[in-house]
Amino acid sequence: MKIHFTQRASEHLKALPHETQKRIAKKMRFYVFYEDPLQFAEHLVEPREGEYRFRVGDYRIIFDVIGDKIFILAIRKRDKAYRR
């Protein structure tokens, strides 16, 4: 699978501390290394932005899957990821 960041997700990533950016990038490489990266994802119960999420420390990577592509929609701290 390939990963694509939306403009908004790219902005979220750039706003994070450099060490956090590196940690997220490393974890995303880990996920896409596997044939089925969704085995590491959680399906969101009430998706407002995306169908799935990855957990990277205190951050949640919200995404959708279309074909063989993962579209990263948002990167948020856990305490803000699920607010309505």
C-alpha angles and dihedrals in degrees: 000000000000127000124225124184120212116227090256093050090049089053091049090052094047091051092059125090113273094248091053091049090053092048092051092046091050092049092048090053088051092052097049092047088075123078090234110031089172087078085077095045131089119224108232115238096212105020114199098162108012141359098240145031138203121208118226108174108292092348131089122209108208114202150154129220121224115177108312094339131095112210111203107213104174143000115205142160111261094248091057100035098082103034117125 
